[in-house]
Amino acid sequence: MFRPIYRRQIALFISVLIVLLAPGFAQSSPSGDRPAPGPAPAPAAAAHLSTRDAIILGLVEGVTEFLPISSTGHLIVATRLLHLDSEKPLLGTDGTPLWHKKPSEKNPAGEPLTLKLAADTYTVVIQAGAIAAVALLYWSQFLAMFRGLLGRDAAGRRLLANVLIAFTPAATIGFLAHSWIDTHLFSIRAVIIAQVAGAFLMIYAERWRRARDQALPAAGSSSQPIAATELDALTPMKAATIGALQCVALWPGTSRSMMTIVGGYLVGLDPRRSAEFSFLLGFITLSAASIYKGFRSGGAMIQVFGWGPILLGAAVAAITAAICVRFLVLWLTRHGLTAFAWYRLALAAALVALFYL
């Protein structure tokens, strides 16, 4: 069974999740049907996202973004429980539909403005808070990369090159398959599958890493279990390997953080360096995703929610992400990934019970 320390951490994570989403549980009907929002004039549409909801989504984003448990998966569940996933067209004061993209010759049906569209954009854009947290905590690495870009820091230039190499595969596939992923994979079922698969991958990866680290001193290769390789010393091929594994995280519920940390293990990084490279890579990846999503549907999100809830959610995400980044580095250094794997299995079981039993 679970070790005592794992039981405590699993109980903590699940308790936090229940506290954050309890209002959604209480409002869910037994049949699972969700009340559709009534007609909403554009100026009053901010009422669709209350202060409470903005704080909940900011907390979920900040807590889960850099932990290897999938922020996207948790936010899909959160928006479902908070009834923010309605695809019923929103109506203006005159009773006519509000449009994200009006009908045209190329797209006769157009794209109505819906609560789901605004909420999906919101959960991506408030990643700006998590991005800001990483920028503040790892400002020295970003400064080194900037100096490297100017030709003043060779190590910073190598680190920047590695981050960009690792970023490219997921950016390319995500850009090409964005619409397909949104249409086919943003579901509770997909999240459950990814949580279970990711849990077993993490258990295997952690056991493999520990066996590898124990074998190195025995082989006489080092006095330490494994050298804490400096991130700028990664080869382009190793950076590309981490980037290739990040592509798997395009499946919601997988966890970008999990795949890049496992990738770091695979190419020889210790847990601390794996987490740090994951944070730096996440800064680039999340920045690109937030900018792209904001460009595509940011106007619709602002029209529905207004600026207040957006800024509040990002601020809450920034504070909680900063705390969780520090926690993850310390935890991985001492205990590894296994506790997060057990949490993922417990969460998957809870989701099955809630939505399918």
Secondary structure per residue as TSV (DSSP state, phi and psi in degrees):
chain	resnum	aa	ss	phi	psi
A	1	M	-	360.0	-173.4
A	2	F	-	-71.4	145.2
A	3	R	-	-67.8	154.7
A	4	P	H	-55.6	-41.3
A	5	I	H	-66.7	-33.8
A	6	Y	H	-68.7	-40.4
A	7	R	H	-60.5	-40.8
A	8	R	H	-64.7	-42.9
A	9	Q	H	-68.9	-40.9
A	10	I	H	-61.6	-44.5
A	11	A	H	-61.9	-39.1
A	12	L	H	-63.4	-49.2
A	13	F	H	-61.7	-46.4
A	14	I	H	-66.8	-37.3
A	15	S	H	-62.5	-42.9
A	16	V	H	-62.2	-44.5
A	17	L	H	-61.1	-43.2
A	18	I	H	-65.5	-41.8
A	19	V	H	-62.4	-42.0
A	20	L	H	-67.5	-37.7
A	21	L	H	-106.8	4.7
A	22	A	H	-54.5	-40.0
A	23	P	H	-58.9	-35.8
A	24	G	H	-67.9	-38.4
A	25	F	H	-60.5	-43.9
A	26	A	H	-65.7	-32.1
A	27	Q	H	-88.1	-11.5
A	28	S	-	-72.4	135.2
A	29	S	-	-82.4	154.9
A	30	P	T	-57.1	-33.0
A	31	S	T	-77.7	-10.0
A	32	G	-	86.6	-3.4
A	33	D	-	-71.8	145.1
A	34	R	-	-113.1	135.4
A	35	P	-	-65.6	131.2
A	36	A	-	-81.9	142.3
A	37	P	-	-67.1	143.7
A	38	G	-	-76.5	-179.0
A	39	P	-	-56.2	135.0
A	40	A	-	-133.8	113.4
A	41	P	-	-65.9	146.2
A	42	A	G	-55.9	-43.5
A	43	P	G	-64.1	-28.4
A	44	A	G	-98.7	9.5
A	45	A	G	-67.8	-17.8
A	46	A	G	-60.4	-20.0
A	47	A	G	-63.9	-16.0
A	48	H	G	-69.9	-18.3
A	49	L	S	-128.2	102.0
A	50	S	-	-75.4	168.6
A	51	T	H	-59.5	-41.1
A	52	R	H	-59.6	-46.0
A	53	D	H	-63.6	-40.5
A	54	A	H	-62.9	-41.1
A	55	I	H	-66.5	-43.1
A	56	I	H	-59.7	-49.3
A	57	L	H	-65.6	-36.8
A	58	G	H	-64.6	-41.0
A	59	L	H	-64.7	-46.2
A	60	V	H	-60.9	-43.8
A	61	E	H	-62.5	-49.9
A	62	G	H	-64.8	-40.4
A	63	V	H	-70.5	-38.0
A	64	T	H	-99.9	-11.2
A	65	E	T	-61.2	-45.3
A	66	F	T	-106.1	-9.1
A	67	L	T	-77.7	148.7
A	68	P	T	-80.4	53.5
A	69	I	T	-129.6	1.1
A	70	S	-	81.2	104.0
A	71	S	H	-69.3	-40.6
A	72	T	H	-59.9	-45.3
A	73	G	H	-61.1	-44.1
A	74	H	H	-66.5	-37.0
A	75	L	H	-71.6	-32.5
A	76	I	H	-61.0	-45.3
A	77	V	H	-64.7	-43.0
A	78	A	H	-63.1	-46.5
A	79	T	H	-65.4	-32.3
A	80	R	H	-65.6	-46.5
A	81	L	H	-72.7	-26.1
A	82	L	T	-89.8	5.6
A	83	H	T	61.4	41.7
A	84	L	-	-108.4	20.0
A	85	D	-	-114.7	20.4
A	86	S	-	-70.2	134.7
A	87	E	-	-103.6	14.6
A	88	K	S	-73.1	130.2
A	89	P	B	-58.2	135.5
A	90	L	-	-78.4	148.4
A	91	L	B	-114.7	147.9
A	92	G	-	-85.2	-174.7
A	93	T	T	-64.2	-25.8
A	94	D	T	-91.2	5.9
A	95	G	S	83.7	3.0
A	96	T	-	-93.7	152.1
A	97	P	B	-63.5	144.7
A	98	L	-	-87.7	142.7
A	99	W	E	-114.4	137.5
A	100	H	E	-83.2	-46.4
A	101	K	E	-133.7	116.9
A	102	K	-	-69.6	153.3
A	103	P	-	-55.4	143.6
A	104	S	-	-146.3	176.3
A	105	E	S	-62.7	-37.5
A	106	K	S	-73.7	-34.6
A	107	N	-	-134.5	81.1
A	108	P	T	-58.5	-32.0
A	109	A	T	-76.4	-22.0
A	110	G	-	67.3	-169.5
A	111	E	E	-137.4	101.7
A	112	P	E	-63.6	153.0
A	113	L	-	-80.6	123.1
A	114	T	B	-126.2	161.9
A	115	L	H	-64.2	-38.0
A	116	K	H	-63.1	-43.5
A	117	L	H	-59.8	-45.9
A	118	A	H	-64.7	-42.1
A	119	A	H	-68.5	-40.9
A	120	D	H	-61.1	-40.8
A	121	T	H	-66.5	-40.7
A	122	Y	H	-58.5	-45.3
A	123	T	H	-67.1	-21.8
A	124	V	H	-86.3	-42.9
A	125	V	H	-67.2	-35.4
A	126	I	T	-71.0	-3.8
A	127	Q	H	-60.6	-17.5
A	128	A	H	-55.2	-32.4
A	129	G	H	-65.1	-46.1
A	130	A	H	-64.3	-37.5
A	131	I	H	-61.4	-44.6
A	132	A	H	-62.6	-37.8
A	133	A	H	-62.1	-44.8
A	134	V	H	-65.0	-40.9
A	135	A	H	-59.8	-39.3
A	136	L	H	-73.8	-40.3
A	137	L	H	-73.6	-31.4
A	138	Y	T	-119.3	38.3
A	139	W	H	-61.1	-32.5
A	140	S	H	-65.9	-39.1
A	141	Q	H	-67.3	-39.6
A	142	F	H	-68.0	-35.8
A	143	L	H	-64.6	-40.2
A	144	A	H	-63.6	-41.0
A	145	M	H	-65.5	-37.3
A	146	F	H	-66.7	-42.2
A	147	R	H	-64.2	-35.4
A	148	G	H	-64.6	-37.2
A	149	L	H	-62.0	-31.0
A	150	L	T	-87.3	-0.3
A	151	G	T	81.4	20.8
A	152	R	S	-109.5	-1.0
A	153	D	-	-149.5	104.9
A	154	A	H	-65.8	-41.9
A	155	A	H	-65.2	-41.0
A	156	G	H	-64.1	-35.9
A	157	R	H	-66.2	-40.6
A	158	R	H	-65.3	-41.4
A	159	L	H	-63.8	-43.7
A	160	L	H	-60.8	-42.6
A	161	A	H	-62.5	-41.7
A	162	N	H	-64.2	-41.8
A	163	V	H	-64.9	-42.7
A	164	L	H	-67.2	-37.8
A	165	I	H	-62.7	-44.3
A	166	A	H	-68.8	-28.7
A	167	F	H	-73.8	-33.0
A	168	T	H	-60.5	-45.8
A	169	P	H	-59.3	-50.3
A	170	A	H	-67.3	-35.5
A	171	A	H	-63.5	-42.0
A	172	T	H	-66.7	-50.5
A	173	I	H	-66.6	-40.7
A	174	G	H	-61.8	-39.4
A	175	F	H	-66.3	-42.0
A	176	L	H	-75.6	-33.4
A	177	A	H	-110.1	13.9
A	178	H	H	-55.2	-51.1
A	179	S	H	-65.4	-41.0
A	180	W	H	-63.2	-42.4
A	181	I	H	-62.9	-45.8
A	182	D	H	-59.7	-38.5
A	183	T	H	-76.6	-40.2
A	184	H	H	-106.3	-20.1
A	185	L	T	-116.5	-7.9
A	186	F	-	-86.0	78.4
A	187	S	S	-146.4	159.5
A	188	I	H	-62.1	-39.9
A	189	R	H	-60.4	-44.5
A	190	A	H	-64.0	-37.6
A	191	V	H	-64.8	-43.3
A	192	I	H	-61.8	-46.3
A	193	I	H	-58.5	-45.9
A	194	A	H	-67.2	-37.5
A	195	Q	H	-62.5	-43.4
A	196	V	H	-68.5	-48.9
A	197	A	H	-60.1	-42.5
A	198	G	H	-64.8	-35.4
A	199	A	H	-62.2	-46.0
A	200	F	H	-68.0	-35.4
A	201	L	H	-63.1	-41.9
A	202	M	H	-66.4	-40.9
A	203	I	H	-61.5	-44.4
A	204	Y	H	-65.5	-45.4
A	205	A	H	-62.6	-39.5
A	206	E	H	-68.5	-41.3
A	207	R	H	-65.7	-40.4
A	208	W	H	-62.7	-43.1
A	209	R	H	-64.6	-43.8
A	210	R	H	-64.0	-41.0
A	211	A	H	-63.9	-40.4
A	212	R	H	-64.1	-45.1
A	213	D	H	-65.0	-35.7
A	214	Q	H	-72.4	-28.4
A	215	A	H	-78.0	-26.8
A	216	L	H	-64.4	-47.7
A	217	P	H	-62.5	-35.6
A	218	A	H	-63.5	-30.9
A	219	A	T	-82.8	-4.1
A	220	G	T	76.7	18.0
A	221	S	S	-84.6	-20.3
A	222	S	-	-167.0	153.6
A	223	S	S	-81.4	-12.1
A	224	Q	S	-105.4	155.4
A	225	P	S	-54.2	-42.5
A	226	I	S	-160.9	139.9
A	227	A	-	-66.6	135.7
A	228	A	-	-78.8	79.1
A	229	T	-	-53.6	131.3
A	230	E	-	-67.5	141.4
A	231	L	G	-63.2	-33.5
A	232	D	G	-72.8	-10.1
A	233	A	G	-88.9	-4.1
A	234	L	-	-60.8	141.2
A	235	T	-	-82.0	158.0
A	236	P	H	-55.8	-36.5
A	237	M	H	-65.1	-41.1
A	238	K	H	-67.7	-38.9
A	239	A	H	-63.4	-39.0
A	240	A	H	-65.8	-34.0
A	241	T	H	-63.5	-45.5
A	242	I	H	-61.5	-41.6
A	243	G	H	-63.4	-37.6
A	244	A	H	-65.0	-40.0
A	245	L	H	-68.7	-30.2
A	246	Q	H	-62.5	-26.6
A	247	C	G	-60.0	-32.6
A	248	V	G	-60.8	-29.4
A	249	A	G	-72.5	-3.0
A	250	L	G	-66.9	-19.6
A	251	W	S	-76.3	115.8
A	252	P	T	-57.0	135.9
A	253	G	T	98.1	-10.0
A	254	T	S	-75.6	-49.6
A	255	S	-	98.0	111.2
A	256	R	H	-61.4	-42.1
A	257	S	H	-60.4	-44.5
A	258	M	H	-60.3	-48.1
A	259	M	H	-65.9	-37.5
A	260	T	H	-75.2	-32.7
A	261	I	H	-67.3	-44.6
A	262	V	H	-60.8	-39.9
A	263	G	H	-61.6	-38.5
A	264	G	H	-62.9	-42.1
A	265	Y	H	-55.3	-46.6
A	266	L	H	-62.0	-35.8
A	267	V	T	-94.0	5.6
A	268	G	T	106.1	5.9
A	269	L	-	-79.2	150.3
A	270	D	-	-80.5	171.2
A	271	P	H	-57.1	-40.8
A	272	R	H	-63.4	-48.4
A	273	R	H	-67.7	-34.1
A	274	S	H	-61.7	-43.9
A	275	A	H	-65.4	-42.9
A	276	E	H	-64.6	-41.4
A	277	F	H	-65.8	-36.2
A	278	S	H	-60.8	-40.6
A	279	F	H	-65.0	-45.9
A	280	L	H	-64.8	-43.1
A	281	L	H	-65.4	-37.7
A	282	G	H	-63.4	-34.9
A	283	F	H	-58.3	-46.9
A	284	I	H	-68.7	-46.7
A	285	T	H	-63.8	-47.9
A	286	L	H	-68.1	-36.1
A	287	S	H	-61.7	-45.8
A	288	A	H	-63.7	-42.8
A	289	A	H	-64.6	-41.5
A	290	S	H	-66.7	-42.5
A	291	I	H	-64.9	-44.5
A	292	Y	H	-63.9	-46.7
A	293	K	H	-66.7	-40.0
A	294	G	H	-64.0	-37.9
A	295	F	H	-66.3	-39.6
A	296	R	H	-74.2	-42.1
A	297	S	H	-142.9	20.2
A	298	G	H	-63.9	-36.6
A	299	G	H	-61.7	-40.1
A	300	A	H	-64.9	-41.3
A	301	M	H	-61.4	-44.9
A	302	I	H	-65.6	-38.3
A	303	Q	H	-62.8	-36.8
A	304	V	H	-83.4	-46.4
A	305	F	H	-99.8	-28.5
A	306	G	-	81.7	170.7
A	307	W	H	-76.5	-31.5
A	308	G	H	-55.5	-56.0
A	309	P	H	-63.1	-30.5
A	310	I	H	-66.1	-48.5
A	311	L	H	-66.4	-38.1
A	312	L	H	-64.2	-47.2
A	313	G	H	-61.3	-41.1
A	314	A	H	-66.3	-38.9
A	315	A	H	-65.8	-44.2
A	316	V	H	-63.3	-41.2
A	317	A	H	-62.3	-38.5
A	318	A	H	-63.2	-46.3
A	319	I	H	-65.6	-48.0
A	320	T	H	-70.6	-34.1
A	321	A	H	-65.1	-40.4
A	322	A	H	-60.1	-42.4
A	323	I	H	-64.4	-43.8
A	324	C	H	-73.0	-29.1
A	325	V	H	-62.7	-47.3
A	326	R	H	-62.6	-42.9
A	327	F	H	-59.7	-44.0
A	328	L	H	-64.6	-42.1
A	329	V	H	-60.7	-46.9
A	330	L	H	-64.9	-42.5
A	331	W	H	-65.5	-46.6
A	332	L	H	-63.2	-38.2
A	333	T	H	-61.6	-36.1
A	334	R	H	-94.0	-35.7
A	335	H	H	-126.3	-18.5
A	336	G	-	81.9	-160.4
A	337	L	S	-92.9	-13.1
A	338	T	H	-59.4	-40.2
A	339	A	H	-61.1	-37.0
A	340	F	H	-68.1	-30.9
A	341	A	H	-64.8	-45.0
A	342	W	H	-63.9	-37.1
A	343	Y	H	-62.0	-41.8
A	344	R	H	-61.6	-41.4
A	345	L	H	-65.8	-41.1
A	346	A	H	-63.9	-41.4
A	347	L	H	-64.2	-43.2
A	348	A	H	-59.9	-42.8
A	349	A	H	-62.8	-40.6
A	350	A	H	-64.6	-38.9
A	351	L	H	-68.1	-38.6
A	352	V	H	-61.5	-45.4
A	353	A	H	-64.4	-38.6
A	354	L	H	-74.0	-42.8
A	355	F	H	-103.5	-18.3
A	356	Y	H	-123.6	-11.5
A	357	L	-	-103.6	360.0
